[in-house]
């Protein structure tokens, strides 16, 4: 039986699924991360005692379902980064993040030993670990959750040309000299990794176009959340388009707002609800009509309820490795208009269980949004089909496919 480690400074939901995939197959040796919550972890217990607010906040990083003895944390730089994000500017927080990533990588690299058959690492925080793994004959699986940086940079540069008025300090961080240096680090990691795991056909295409060999790439879409059995909630007689996630240029929010302003939906009948942090120039928000509502971040449990009150989810992203909100919306019976530059083409059959649009194509987006409003009976049927689609590929399916893929590559080495 092969044994390996997962090393990731994050504890996002899909990472927990990666851990469970190996645990179920008895392939897990250790999970290395930064800060996490566990009812047996002394630091987490201490923080919880200090403040109910902090307890609620850190519980989002909960690993309670995992055996405590398998988890190893390096928490302090991550705690500093989280704190700094609230009290200092974006550049300082960004610098702390980079230091913490490198420190985490160096720490994990020193944990590798001959008891381990493989490592499962993630982008930007694994260069030294990959070097060490290769030097002692340990196979490596490298998770690539986002599109390759060459495609991302090209897309952003095109948007700068079209919308120079949208450039701000936050956006500049995506293409400054420090960003270029980080991308060189990512390129070294990709070259060293034996196998690269990505979660959409779009991401795979971006890797191949960047010169990565196809035989190294394993494409495994993330699982749909559990499909809800409750009936769709009808809030009122308004028709609601919604989006959830960061409101940024690369998510195509500026194009969505521009399209909305040109459609001229009836103010009293149709609304656009946007959930998430706003990282675009404020004039976009200030110049929006009164039927556009910027609702900020909300807890994930509340977001599930919001899905039930909307009519359509719009995801106009220009570059998403996957786009988990697409799967969440579909699992809740909400039809999605999804950009081709995401997992949309892997999950959606156009006009059957959702709709696809060409990324950055404002006219195409307008056409699909107008169709939704004018064909509400067909749209409702589309939502039912979306929920049925969500039942066909669950997180359990994802875990099984992931474990099989790793086992197969190790067995055929």
N, C-alpha and C positions, 0 to 999 in steps of 0.2 A: 504494500500500500504506500503510495507516494504521500509525502508530508511537505507542507510548505507554509510560508508566512504571507500575510497581507500587510503591507505597509502603506498607510495613507493618513496624512494629518487631519483629514476630514472624517466625519462620521455620518455623512448624508444617507438618506434611506436606501439608495441603491447599493451603497458600500456595505450596509448591514446585510443586504441580500447576498452580496458576494461572500461575506463571512459565513452566513448560514449555509450557502451552497457547499462550502468546504467542510463545515462542521457535520452536515448530514452524511457526507461521504467519508467521514473520519480522515480527512485530508488536511485539517488545520493543525499547525504547530503553534503559532502565536499570531496575534494581531497587534501591530505596533501603530500607535496613533499619537496625537498631541493631547489635548484635554478632552475628557469624556466624563459622563455621569454614570455611576454604578452604585447601587445601595451598599456595596461592600468597600467602596473606594474612600479612604479616609479624607482626602482633600475635598471630594464632592460632598461628603457628609458635613464637613466643616463649613463650606460655603453655604450649604442649605440651611444650616443653623443660624448663620449670620443674617440672612434675609430671605423672606418668602418670595420676594420679587426675583432675586438671584436664583433661588431654587427652581422657579418656574422657567426661567431663561435657560439655565444649564440642563434642565431635564430634556430639552430638545436634542441634546447630545447623548441621550440615554442609550446604554448598552446593557441594560438590566437583563435582557433575555439571553445574554451570553455568559458562559462560565467565566467567572472573575479571574481565575488563574491563567487564562489564555490571553488576557489583555495586558499590554504594557504601554504606559503613557509617558509622554514628555510634555508636561502641561504648561510650563511657566511662560515661555515666549508666546504661546497662543493666547494665554490670558492677558499678557501685555498688549498684544495686537488688538484683541477685542476691546480692551479698555481704551487704548489710544484712539480707536476709531470714533469714540464718542467725544473726545476732548481736543484732538489736534486735527490738522489738515490732512487731506488725502495723500500727499506726498510722504509725510512722516509715517502714516499708517502703512503705506505701500513699502517703505523701506524696512519697517519692522517685519512685515510679512515675508519679504525676501530673506532676511536674516533667519527667521524661524524655519523657512523651507530648507535652507542649506544646513542648518543645525540639525533638523530632523533627519535629513538624508545621511549626514555623517554618523549620527547616533545609530541608525538602523544598519548601516554598512558594517559596523563593528559587532553586530549581533549575529551575523551569518556564520554558520558552522556546518560541519559535515553531517549533522542530523537532518539537514534540510535538502529537499530535492528540487524545490523551485521557490521563486519569489514572485509576488503579484503586487506590482507597484504602480504609481500614477505619475503623470507628467509634471515636470519641473522640480519634483522633490525626490529624485531617485538616481541622479547621475553617479554618485559615489557607490551607491548600493549596487547598481548595474555593473560597474567596473569590478567591484569585489566579487560579485556573483560569477562573472565570466572568468575571473582569475582562478576560482576554485571549483569550476565545473558545475555550477548551479544554473539550471534553466530559468529564464525570466519571461514573465508575462507583464506587459506594459499597458495600462489602461489609458486610452486616448478619448476623453469624454467630450472634447470639443473639436471643431474643424481644424485642419492644419493651418498654422499661422500665415503661410503664404497666401492662401485663399482668403483668410480673414482680413489680412492687411490690404489685399487688392480690393475687396468689397468696401472697406472703410475709406480707402483712398478715392474710390469712385464717388462715394457719398459726399466727401469733402469738396469734390469738384462741382457737384450739383447743388449742395447746400452749404456753402462756406460760412454762412451765418450761424450754423449750428455748432461750430467748433468751440469747445470750452476746455477748461483745465482737466476735467475728468476724462474727456475723450482723448486729449493729447497723450495721456498715459498709455494709450493703446499703441502708439507708434513712435514714442520718443527713443532716445539712445539706449536707455535702460531696458526698454521693451525689446529692442533688437538684440541686446546681449542675452536676455532671457530666452529668446527664441533660438539663439545659437546653442544654448544649453539643452533645449528641447530636442534640437536636431541631433545632438550627440547621444541623447537618451534613446531616441528612435533608432539610431544606427546600432547601438549596443544591444537593444532588446532582441531576444530570440523570436518573440511573438508579440503582436500588437492587437489588443482587443478594443474594438470601437462598437458603438451602439446604433449606427444608422448607415444606410447606403451612401448618404450624402457625405458623411465623415470619411468613409472608405474612399470615395472618389477624390476627396481633397488630399488624402494621403498618397494615392496612386499618382495624381498629378504632380505631387511634390517629389516623386521619384522613389517612393517606398515600394519594395517588391510585394506583389500581390500575395505571394505564398506566405508572407509573414503576418498577413492581416486576417483576423478572425472577427466577423461581424455578428454580434449578438444583440438584437433589440432588447431594450429594457421591458419588463413586464407591465401589463396593465394592473392598476390597483383593483381590489375586489369590486366587482360590479354591484352597485347598490340596488336593493330590492324595492326601495320606497318609490312611490309614484312621483312624477315631476311636480314640483311645487309651482303654483301659479300665483305670483305676488300681486299683480294688478293687471290692468288692461294695456300697459305700456309694452312695447316691443324692445327688448334689451339685448344689445351686443355687449360682450364683455371681453376683457383681456386681463391676465394676471401674470406678474413677473416684473423685473426691472424695466423701467421706462427709459430706454436708451436708444441711441442711433442704430446700433447693430441689431436691435430687436425690431427695427422698422416702424417705431411708434410715430416718428415724424411723417412718414408716408401714410400711415393710418389716419392721422389727424388731418392731413391735407386732403385725403380722399373723402373723409367725413364732411369737411367744409364744402366740398364741391358737389356732394350728393344732394344737399339741402333737404334732408328728411324733415318731416313735420315735427316741429319742436315739441308739441304736446303728445305725440304718439310714439316717438322712438328716442331711445337714450343710448349713450355709449358710456359704460362703466369701466374705469381703468384702475386696477389694484396693483400697488407696488411703489417702490421708491423712484422719485423723479430725478433723472440725471441729465436732462436736456435744458437748454436755455428757457428761462421763465416766460419769455414772450409767447412761446407756443401754448403754454397753459393759459396765459392772460388773454390771448386772442381767440380762445375756443368758445363756441356758442354755449348757451346755458344748458343744452341737453348733453353736454360732455361733463362727466363727473370724475374727478381725480380723488380716489378714495384711500390712497396710501396703503401701507402694509396692514394685513390682518392675519390673525392666527390661522394655521392650516385648517383646523376643524371648522372655523367660520367660513373659510373659502369653499369647503365642500357644500355647505348650505347655499352659498351664493351661486354655485353651478346650477343648483336646482331652480333658481329664480330667473335665470337668464334664458334667452332664446337661442343665441348663437355665441360661440367662443371664436374670437378672431386672433390668429397668431401670424402676424405679417413679417416674421423674423427674416433678416438678411443672412444670418449665419448662426444656426443652432446645431450643436452636435446631436441632440435628440429633441428636447422640448417636452419634458415630463408633463407639463400642463395639458398637452394634447391628449395624452393617454388618460389623465385624470378626468378631463372634461368628457371624453367619450365614455368612460366607465360610469359616469353619472348621467348618461343619456343626453348629453349636450352635443349637438352637431358642431363640428369645427371647420372653420376656414383656415387651412394651414399652408404656409409657404413650402415650396419645393425644397428650400434650403434648410431642412430639418428632417425629423423622422416621419413627417407627413406622408410621403410616398410609400413608406414601409407599412403604414397603419391604415391609410385611407384609400378607398376606392371612390373616385370622383363621382359625386352626385348619388352615391349609394349609401355610404355611412359618413359622409363629410364632403368637403370640397378642397381642391388644391388650387393654389395660385402661384404664378411665377414671382419669385422674390424680386421686390423693387418695382413691380409693374402696377402702378397706381390704377390704371384703367381696368386691368383685370380684377383687382381688388374691389373696385367700385361696382363692377358688373356682378360679382358674386354676392356682395352685400345687398344690392338692390334685389337680386333674385330671391334671397332669403326673405326679405320683407314682403315680396309680392307672391310668394309661394309657401305660405305658412303651413298648409296641410302636408305638403310634400316634405317640408322641413321637419315637422313632427315625426314623420315616418323615418326620416334620416336619423333622428336622434335615437329611435328604437333600434335601428340597425347598428348604430355606433355602440350601444350598450351590449348588443349581442356579439359584436366583434371583440369587445373587451373581455368576454368570457372565454375566448378561444386561446388566449395566450396570457396566462397569469404569472405572478412572481414565482410560483412553484415551477412552472414551465421554464422560466428564465434560469432559475437555480440549477435545474437539471441539465439544460443545454450548456451552461457555463462549466459545470463540473465535468461533463462528458468531454467538452472541448479540451480542457486542460489535461484530463487523463489520457485522451487520445494522443495528444502531441507528445506527452511524456513517454507513453508506451511505444511510440513509433520513432523515438529518437535514435 
